[in-house]
Amino acid sequence: MKIQNKAELKTLFHQDGKKALEGIARLFAYMDQKKWNPSLANEVFQSIHSLKSEASFLGYAKVVADAERMEEQLSQFRKALPTEKEWKYFQQLYLTLEADLGTILRGVELELSPAYEPQLGNLRDFEKVLLKEAKVRGEALYRIDAEVEDGEAMPYPRLYLLINTLELQTHVLRITPSLETLQKEKSKSCSLMITSAAPLDQIKAWVQINGLKKVTIQPLRIEDFIGGLESSSEGRASSPLFRYRRVPERMHTLSSYFFQIQELIASCMGDRDDPLKQTLLEGIVQQSGVSVDLLLKKASQIVTDLAPQLGKEVVFQGVDQGNADSDQMKIPYRAFEGLNMILNHLLRNAVDHGIESSEERKKAGKPSYGTISLTFERRGSLYSIRVRDDGKGIDQEEILSKSRDNKTKREELKEKDLLSLLVQGGVSTKVSEVSGRGIGLQAVHTIVENLGASLSMDTASGKGTLFEVKFDLLSLKHPVFPCKQGNRMFYVPKVLVEELFPLSTQSIRLEGDRKVYPMRGRELPVKVLSSNAETKGGIGILLNLWEQQGVLWTETVGEETWVPPQTLKKDVSEIISFLYA
């Protein structure tokens, strides 16, 4: 963690503190519904871990102690719903952390924020609703005042360029005076009220327009403008997902975003065995896929870096059996991130758990060094990735003794049964800083399921362990946000989603017979997915398909999940028809 100064560290601490508290609140939302989300629990664990490190640097001892207790409790939670006793204790820990952390965060916030005088304006109810929605999205409110140079003969183009830039990048709530007045009266100054989740430095970069004498940015408190506005029920409609917003760099590059859209549409077209579908997907993988060579290099680095830390001698072997030249074999972009995480877990486990020390290997009649191999193979649309080590294998007796369900007869235990026990979570023969807590294979199994792949294992005492991941290019799942449309589940592909935000009935406008929503200087068309949303309010889903934008309006949105392409066909077709109507 490279921190330039204490102010920067405090800013990071403030962000992570808010993130940790919000994540815990989302866990409470699940527990209220008698549900549990292991991936969210792991995300909260990571946030609290980061917060603890920053608090330690800054000397906030109470926060460090609180965070350590919460880490310990979260690490004990399994895939199953925590017991009532565990959850009651966790609630007590949260209240302690919230009290200790809240006081410090308020002080940090005052220390980091410039002094300001709240500018109370006479906002219309419509504008207050938009401001309330911005607050729930996690955006901040700013007033921007701009003046053009004294000698500028045509001030309007300069001011219009500033306004247009902000409308594209932020939510502009109000412009004073209006654009019409600015143009007619040749005004040399204007004021804007905007909301944005971008950092202040980014907003400062956006307002650097040539020909302007000065531009000032003043943070405002949203509460000063909507304090009298009653809280409505729609804020409870979507709890965990209100704050989803795609990162500015979106899909790393415009070209990768383009290929992911192509891949989504191609995978949802025709039957599984359609030759055109297969040809299109093959071409997309060749153009946008990630070279196997990159994964082999990363894997080699993991093994060669980790082995000396654990005092072991390990030789890494990377093999591509699909092609003569590994640079030519590509992994589908959609599967790359998941496979990267899977290999990270499996390789660390192989070095830490599988390979013995040099002394142990010599006693067993083996070479002093261990061997770990990573093999990629492709046959048509089928991919196979194997991680093999020549270590001690997995101790079945010890796994059974530590498993909750140890009724299985040892003589009847098969590799499939053993793998099932390992992926249940919390079952490990060894706990360490490298691969401890027994959650590695559980995480691997979750990623494998998300991709629509399969995981198998073969282990033999004293000989080593083999893990194999298989997936079919034609059946790879897509990440989606599930919504309700009457009795039907409507799936919205994540690659098409720019943002999720609370959407009130008051902020929808009618243009003839169609509904529109004002956003970033545009009137976006609205498609209603739930009749309840029209009466009670709900969630807006900002869609973007090759710069065609629109808003889906639904009552509820579920947590991100992964579904096969055949499940998406009808929904993707509806979305395309809506955006290009």
PyMOL commands that set and color helices and strands:
alter all, ss='L'
color gray80, all
select helices_A, chain A and resi 6-32+38-58+61-76+84-112+125-136+155-169+179-185+200-206+223-226+233-236+239-241+254-267+275-288+292-309+326-328+333-354+358-363+396-402+410-412+415-422+440-451+473-475+494-496+505-507+531-536+565-579
alter helices_A, ss='H'
color red, helices_A
select strands_A, chain A and resi 140-148+171-176+189-196+212-220+290-291+314-320+330-331+370-379+382-389+454-460+464-472+478-485+488-493+497-503+509-511+514-519+522-528+538-545+548-554+561-563
alter strands_A, ss='S'
color yellow, strands_A
deselect
rebuild
show_as cartoon
